[in-house]
């Protein structure tokens, strides 16, 4: 019997060029169905502009968080935060403090949790693995997260802080958010 003819392998799909700038990432996100959430939300929730560690304390100081933009894709449930840790977010000189990264994981997981339709909840567990030092001089990075599983009132989330092109992962995290048995009867205030 004749041997079957050799077939040419299918050409590999060409990978898109990695996004080199935040503007490239934003354009790609918007073209892929993501919507920016933070701007309108914060404008409508003036109380978050004061007495809030992310939206006030670390944003309103020179050298604090330089960029904190939230993009959500309702169809996929994925949330992308564009971040820029300024020089005042460091522990060791030039290295972003692990607590700064953990804070942004927790905050971004909250954005993802609430945009999946949950009305109330709290962080019960947050675990961060630090893979590589994140230097404040690196500039813009992205945090990509999503809900990984739901068990009754338990909502598990996972995410990574990485370079804009996704090639370098600085840290990854998982969290457990819990939906209360009874939602609060009134919003929690600082009074």
C-alpha positions, 0 to 999 in steps of 0.5 A: 500500500502506498504511504499517505501523503505528508500533509503540511502543518497548519500555519500557526495563528499569528499572535497579536503584537503585545500592547506596549502602552496603557493606551494600546491596552485601553483601545484593545479592551474597549474594542473587546467589549470592556467598559470603563467603570471607575470614572462614573461610579466615583463621580456618583459616589462622592463619599468615596473621594474622601476617607477611602484608602484607594480613592483618596489617601493613596490617589490624592498624594504626589507619588501615590497611586498614579493610575487606577482605572477599572474595565469590566467585560460583562460577557466574560466576567473578567475585570482589568484594572490598569495600575501605576504604583508611584514612588510613595507606594514602596517598602524597600527603595523602588520596590512596590510594598507588598501591602500596596499590591495586596490592597489593590488586589482586595479593592479590584476583587471587590469591583469584580464581585459587585459587578457580578451582581452581588449587592453586599459582601466582605473579604473573608480571605486574601492570599497573595503570592509575590513572584517578582519584585514590582518596581515603581519605575516600571510604570503602568501594569495591569491586574486581571481578575475574575470569579473562579467559583461560587459555593452558596454564599462563598464567592472565590476570585483569582487575579494576577498583577502583570506587565501590560503585555502579560509576559511578566507576572509580578504577583497572583492572588486568590480571595474569598468574598462572603455574601452576608446572610442578611444584607445591611439595612442601611449603608455603612457610614463613617459617622 
